C-alpha cells in the first residue's frame, strides 16, 4: 500500500509499504478520505514531536501519520462482533490503537489502509448513515473539537457567541453552534474568503481589518449589556478563540462582559504577555483551554453529521488525490493560499 511518511520539517515521502496485519479483535479500514489538521501542518512547518507526530525512525516509528479519516471496512478479525465487511465508517483516532491518545496523531490516516485495534462501534468506530458521504464522515473528527469547546463552557442555544478565527476549527466550532440552535453567531477573521464560508453556514461575519470599532459592531448585532458598575459591553455570553493569535485573547478580555466564558481552542505557539488579570476578576470571566475532545463529544458530532443538522462540507476548500498528498500539504501550509479544510481523496 502507499503511505505518506513524515521524515522531518517539510520532508514527506509517499512510499510503498506493507499492508498492515489484522489481529483477532481488529478490523482493517480502507481509507477513503483523510483531512489535513492543524497539528499535521505544525509538524510539517515546525516540529512533529511537539504535536505527537514522530519522524520515521524516531523511537522506532515507521513515520506514518494522520488522524482525520473515514473509510470502508475490508477485513474483520474473528473475535470482532457486530462489525461487517462493507460497513462505511468514521474512525475515532483517540481510541484507534491500544496506546490510545498517545498514538492518535500517528495512527496512519494518510495511508491507504489502517488497522483499528480492539474495534468496537460507539468507541473507536462509528457507522456513517446511508445518506452521509465520506466527505462528511472525515469532518466528524474536527467537528468533535468544536463540539468539545462549546460543551466545555456549557454554552446554551439561546446564548450569544463570537468566534475569532475562520480556519477549519473555527468554522467547525461554528457548525457545532449552528447545529445546537444558536442564532446568528458572529465569526471574526481577516480573510474574506473564509468569512464567506462562515456566512454561508449561518454566521454574521466581521473582517476585523475593515472595522474601526469592533465593540460597536458587536453591540449593534447583539445589543448592549450593563453590569452592576454601570459598564456597558456587547451582550456576548461565549467567546471562542480559534485564531491562535495572542493579541486576540487580550482583545476578548477587553470586550467581555460580566460572566462571559472564553474557550481557547487554537494552539498558541507563544506565551501571552501582559495578561490582564484584573479584567478577568472584575468581570468574573471563565476561561477554559480546549484539548481534543471526549467520547461524548464524538458521539454528538457523529449524530450531528449523520442527521445533517448542518452542512459541514462547506468547510472543505480543496480535494487532492492520494498520489498528490505532498502537494496537498504544500498548499495547506501556504499562508498565501486561502485554504480552509484540505481533504485527501483515496477513491
C-alpha positions in Angstrom: 0.0 0.0 0.0 1.0 3.6 -0.4 1.6 5.7 2.8 2.6 9.3 3.4 5.7 9.2 5.6 6.9 12.0 7.8 10.7 12.5 7.8 11.2 16.0 9.2 10.1 19.6 8.7 8.9 20.0 5.1 10.2 16.5 4.3 7.5 14.0 3.3 7.5 11.0 1.0 4.9 8.8 -0.5 6.2 5.2 0.0 5.1 1.7 -0.9 5.0 -0.2 2.4 3.4 -3.5 3.6 -0.4 -3.6 4.2 -1.0 -3.8 8.0 -1.9 -7.1 9.7 -5.3 -7.6 11.4 -5.4 -9.2 14.9 -8.3 -11.3 16.2 -10.0 -8.2 17.8 -9.1 -5.8 15.0 -10.5 -4.6 11.7 -8.8 -3.2 8.6 -10.2 0.1 7.2 -9.6 1.2 3.6 -9.2 4.9 4.0 -11.5 6.9 1.6 -10.9 10.4 2.9 -8.3 12.0 5.1 -8.2 15.5 6.4 -5.1 17.7 7.0 -5.3 19.0 10.5 -3.6 22.0 12.1 -1.3 19.6 14.1 -0.2 18.0 10.8 0.7 21.4 9.4 2.6 22.3 12.6 4.6 19.1 12.2 5.2 19.9 8.5 6.3 23.5 9.1 7.8 23.5 12.6 8.1 20.3 14.7 6.4 17.0 14.8 7.1 15.6 18.3 5.5 18.6 20.0 2.2 17.7 18.5 2.6 13.9 18.8 3.9 13.2 15.3 7.1 11.2 15.1 9.7 11.1 12.3 10.5 7.8 10.5 12.9 6.0 12.8 12.2 8.1 15.9 11.6 5.8 18.8 11.3 3.0 16.2 8.3 4.6 14.5 7.7 3.9 10.8 6.8 7.6 10.0 3.1 7.0 9.3 0.8 9.8 10.5 -2.7 11.4 10.0 -5.8 11.1 12.2 -8.8 12.5 10.4 -10.3 9.7 8.3 -13.4 8.0 7.0 -13.4 4.7 5.2 -14.6 1.2 4.4 -14.3 -2.0 6.5 -12.4 -4.5 4.3 -11.3 -7.1 6.8 -12.6 -8.2 10.2 -10.8 -10.2 12.9 -12.5 -13.5 14.1 -13.3 -12.1 17.6 -14.9 -8.9 16.4 -18.6 -8.6 17.0 -21.2 -6.5 15.1 -18.8 -5.1 12.5 -19.1 -6.3 8.9 -17.0 -6.0 5.8 -18.5 -3.3 3.6 -19.5 -1.0 6.6 -18.8 2.7 5.9 -17.2 4.2 9.0 -15.7 7.2 10.7 -12.6 6.4 12.8 -12.2 7.9 16.3 -8.4 8.2 16.3 -8.0 8.7 20.0 -9.1 5.1 20.5 -8.0 3.6 17.3 -4.8 2.0 18.8 -4.2 0.2 22.1 -1.9 3.1 23.1 -5.0 5.4 22.9 -4.3 9.1 22.8 -0.6 8.6 22.6 -1.0 7.1 19.1 -3.7 9.4 17.9 -1.7 11.6 15.5 0.3 8.7 14.1 -2.4 6.1 13.6 -2.0 6.3 9.8 -4.8 8.3 8.3 -2.5 9.3 5.4 -2.1 5.6 4.4 -4.3 3.5 2.2 -5.2 1.1 5.0 -5.3 1.4 8.7 -5.7 -1.3 11.4 -8.2 -0.4 14.1 -7.3 -2.3 17.3 -9.9 -3.7 19.6 -12.5 -2.5 17.2 -15.9 -1.5 18.6 -18.8 0.6 17.4 -19.6 3.5 19.7 -15.9 3.7 20.8 -13.3 3.8 18.0 -15.6 3.3 15.1 -18.9 4.9 14.1 -21.1 3.9 11.2 -21.9 6.5 8.5 -25.6 6.9 7.8 -26.7 5.7 4.3 -27.1 9.4 3.3 -23.7 10.5 4.8 -20.8 10.9 2.4 -17.2 10.1 3.1 -16.5 13.9 2.9 -19.0 14.4 5.7 -17.6 11.5 7.7 -14.0 12.8 7.7 -15.1 16.0 9.2 -16.6 14.3 12.3 -13.2 14.4 14.0 -12.5 18.1 13.8 -16.2 18.8 14.5 -15.7 16.9 17.7 -13.1 19.5 18.7 -15.6 22.4 18.1 -18.3 20.4 19.9 -16.0 19.9 22.9 -15.3 23.6 23.0 -18.9 24.6 23.4 -19.7 21.8 25.8 -16.7 22.6 28.0 -18.0 26.2 28.6 -21.6 24.8 28.9 -22.8 27.0 26.1 -26.6 27.1 25.6 -28.6 27.5 22.3 -30.2 30.8 23.4 -26.9 32.5 24.2 -24.8 34.8 22.0 -21.5 33.6 20.6 -18.4 35.1 19.0 -15.8 33.1 17.2 -12.4 34.6 16.4 -10.7 32.7 13.5 -12.4 31.3 10.5 -10.0 28.4 9.8 -11.2 24.8 9.8 -11.6 24.6 13.6 -13.3 28.0 13.8 -15.7 27.0 11.1 -16.4 23.7 12.6 -16.9 25.3 16.0 -19.5 27.5 14.2 -21.1 24.3 12.8 -21.5 22.8 16.3 -23.2 26.0 17.5 -25.5 26.2 14.5 -26.4 22.5 14.9 -27.5 23.1 18.5 -29.7 26.0 17.5 -27.5 29.1 18.3 -28.9 32.0 16.3 -26.7 34.3 14.3 -23.3 33.8 15.9 -20.5 36.2 14.9 -17.3 35.0 13.2 -14.3 37.4 13.0 -11.4 37.0 10.7 -9.1 38.8 8.3 -9.8 36.6 5.3 -12.8 37.4 3.2 -12.9 34.0 1.5 -13.1 32.2 4.8 -15.6 34.7 6.1 -17.8 33.9 3.0 -17.9 30.3 4.1 -18.9 31.3 7.6 -21.7 33.5 6.2 -23.0 30.5 4.1 -23.1 28.5 7.3 -25.3 31.0 9.1 -22.9 33.4 10.8 -22.8 37.2 10.9 -19.2 37.9 9.7 -16.8 40.7 10.5 -13.5 41.4 8.9 -11.6 43.0 11.8 -9.2 44.8 9.4 -12.1 46.7 7.9 -13.9 48.0 11.0 -12.7 50.8 13.3 -14.7 49.8 16.4 -15.2 46.1 16.8 -17.1 46.5 20.1 -19.6 48.8 18.4 -20.1 46.2 15.7 -20.9 43.6 18.3 -23.2 45.9 20.3 -25.1 46.6 17.0 -25.6 42.9 16.5 -26.2 41.5 20.0 -27.3 44.6 21.9 -25.8 46.1 25.0 -25.2 44.7 28.5 -24.8 47.0 31.5 -23.2 45.4 34.6 -23.6 46.4 38.3 -20.8 49.0 37.9 -22.6 50.7 35.0 -20.0 49.4 32.5 -21.5 48.8 29.0 -20.4 45.9 26.9 -21.6 43.8 24.0 -24.1 41.2 25.2 -21.9 38.2 24.4 -22.0 35.1 26.5 -19.4 32.9 24.9 -16.2 33.7 23.1 -14.3 31.0 21.1 -10.6 31.8 20.3 -9.8 29.8 17.2 -7.2 32.1 15.6 -4.0 31.3 17.5 -3.1 35.0 17.8 -2.2 36.2 21.3 -3.5 39.7 20.6 -7.0 38.2 20.2 -7.0 36.9 23.7 -6.2 40.4 25.0 -9.0 41.8 22.8 -11.5 39.3 24.2 -10.6 40.2 27.8 -11.3 43.9 26.9 -14.6 43.1 25.2 -16.0 40.5 27.6 -19.0 41.4 29.8 -19.6 40.2 33.4 -19.9 36.4 33.5 -18.7 35.7 29.9 -16.9 32.4 29.2 -13.9 32.0 26.9 -12.9 28.8 25.3 -9.3 28.8 23.9 -9.5 26.3 21.1 -6.5 27.3 19.0 -2.9 26.1 19.7 -0.8 29.1 20.8 2.8 28.8 20.0 4.0 31.7 22.1 3.2 32.7 25.7 0.8 35.5 26.3 2.5 38.6 27.9 0.8 41.4 29.8 -2.1 39.1 30.8 -4.9 41.3 32.2 -5.8 39.5 35.5 -7.8 42.5 36.7 -10.2 42.2 33.8 -10.7 38.5 34.5 -11.5 39.1 38.1 -13.7 42.2 37.8 -15.7 40.6 35.0 -15.8 37.2 36.7 -14.7 35.5 33.5 -14.4 31.8 33.0 -11.5 30.8 30.7 -11.0 27.2 29.6 -8.4 25.6 27.4 -9.7 23.1 24.9 -7.7 19.9 24.4 -9.1 17.5 21.9 -12.5 16.0 22.8 -14.2 13.4 25.0 -16.1 10.4 23.7 -19.4 12.1 24.4 -18.4 15.0 22.1 -17.6 12.5 19.3 -21.0 10.8 19.7 -22.7 14.3 19.5 -20.6 15.2 16.4 -21.4 11.9 14.7 -25.1 12.4 15.3 -25.0 16.0 14.1 -23.4 14.9 10.8 -25.5 11.7 10.3 -28.7 13.7 10.9 -27.5 16.5 8.6 -28.1 19.2 11.2 -25.6 21.4 9.4 -23.7 21.2 6.1 -20.2 20.6 7.3 -18.8 20.1 3.8 -18.9 23.9 3.2 -15.7 23.9 5.2 -13.8 21.9 2.5 -11.9 24.1 0.2 -9.7 21.6 -1.7 -9.6 18.0 -2.7 -6.4 16.1 -3.7 -5.9 12.6 -4.8 -3.7 10.4 -2.6 -0.9 10.4 -5.2 -0.8 14.2 -4.7 -0.6 14.2 -0.9 2.7 16.1 -0.8 1.2 18.8 -3.0 -1.8 18.9 -0.6 0.5 19.7 2.3 2.3 22.3 0.4 -1.0 24.1 -0.4 -2.4 23.7 3.1 0.8 25.1 4.7 1.0 28.1 2.3 -0.3 31.2 4.1 -0.8 32.9 0.7 -3.4 30.4 -0.3 -6.9 31.0 1.2 -7.5 27.3 2.0 -9.9 26.0 4.7 -10.1 22.2 5.1 -7.9 20.3 2.6 -9.0 16.7 2.0 -7.1 13.8 0.5 -9.3 11.5 -1.6 -8.4 7.8 -1.9 -11.3 6.7 -4.2 
